[in-house]
Amino acid sequence: MNRFMIAGTRSGSGKTMITCALLQAFVNRNLETASFKCGPDYIDPMFHSRIIGADSHNLDSFFCSSETVCFLLDKYSKELNIIEGVMGFYDGVNGYASSCRLAVETNTPVVIVIDCKGMSDSIGALMYGFLNYTKPNNIIGFIFNRLPERLEELAMSLCKKMNVIYFGRFPYEPECALESRHLGLVTAGEIKDLKEKTNRLAALAEQNILIDRLLESTMREDIVFSETSLSEKNPDENVRIAVAQDEAFCFYYKENLDILRELGCETVAFSPMNDKKFPDNISGLIIGGGYPELYARRLSENKELMAEIKSCIIDGMPTIAECGGFMYLHDELQDNEGKFFKTVGVINGRAFKTKKLRRFGYINMTANCDSLLFADGEQIPAHEFHYWDSTNTGSDLTARKVSSGVEYLCGHTSPTLYAGFPHLYFYSDINIAKRFAEKCSEYKDRKSYGIN
């Protein structure tokens, strides 16, 4: 399996830009390409998907065992596979979730991107540090971002001296920059000229990166793993689950939706902003994260659909609402300018803007009661990343930050509901997906027989 990781020395080193440049270059060469993102990021995979025309997937060594990570890489692999790293190459939490750990677990060769702006000989010190900080690390070479042409010979000589591969440099191209906002980059769907930008990046990659050398150097043997089994499918294959998908709600792990489909469910996309009616014959609801705060006015104006969603949830339709979806279920949601708008009204309270990142990072949650997805006392890994907060965050789960050990209450749960800021990853515990699918099937049967 031909695979490699593009990692960086830090966040903002240019790894997403260079990953997108290479993906577009491979697509232009008609190579069957799959892409992956290390860690819990939602936005970078959107860019990958738009370029390759297929879903990009997350690989996360905090959520998953080494066996499961290898299983997922193999499951979604193609002729050529690129993994984009997260933060700096060695950055993780308590030994988990780093790009380095993922590379070693999957036996994936690594190319490190160095942002060379403002440096010359210090580039060598950075290279030496990353090559020797810890081993094994699977680093085979470097790409030098924003390296002036006059320093190219220096970079090549440093690679030769340290016995690694010089894979090229990438010039500064401001018109190809990808815009950012409070949760990171803007989403791929918001950039109207994205294809023009990625084709320009691909042209720069063809001119300045040794792509053929990269392809020759990254062939590896297939990985060995034990397959993760979902066992039997749900016997009722007519369970339809509505999934909110539009500009406001677009943060989803594709693997979560795939598991539900593999369990026999059908996922039905709908738009809380644009659809006037809830989809027909629905037995479950998922409202993921995103940027509802940017579209609060439009969401609040769609009163018919909000009323229908509220009615379905109160009626007992199994529902998962994460982060942005959780905010949408509140009585009111504050937009980015500070104005409050009426929203669904299942959660009694207000979702409001804060001045800084409210919660960020991996947590372990303990269920304080039996509910839709969890058994009392069960521990569940999750991830949070949000600037908005709530006057009613919930108390049905006890969260403990992995990095600091700080504990706090969160989440609203019931036999038919999970609503809270933490994001869940179903491959961390397949039973979460199974319980949801089973509850959706029970709801369908109840409605079919007219039981209230």
Secondary structure, DSSP 8 states (H G I E B T S, - for coil): -EEEEEEESSTTSSHHHHHHHHHHHHHHTT--EEEEEESS-SHHHHHHHHHHTS--EEE-TTTS-HHHHHHHHHHT--SEEEEEEEEETT--BTTBS-HHHHHHHTT--EEEEEE-TT-STHHHHHHHHHHHSSS---EEEEEEET--GGGHHHHHHHHHHTT-EEEEEE---GGG---EETTEE--GGG-TTHHHHHHHHHHHHHHHB-HHHHHHH-B------------S--S-TT-EEEEE-SSSEEE--HHHHHHHHHTT-EEEEE-TTT-SS--SS--EEEE-EE-GGGGHHHHHH-HHHHHHHHHHHHTT--EEEETHHHHHTEEEEE-TTS-EEE---SEEEEEEE-SS--EEEEEEEEESS--SS--TT-EEEEEEEESEEES--BSSEEEEETTT--EEEEBEEETTEEEES-B--GGG-HHHHHHHHHHHHHHHHHHHTT--
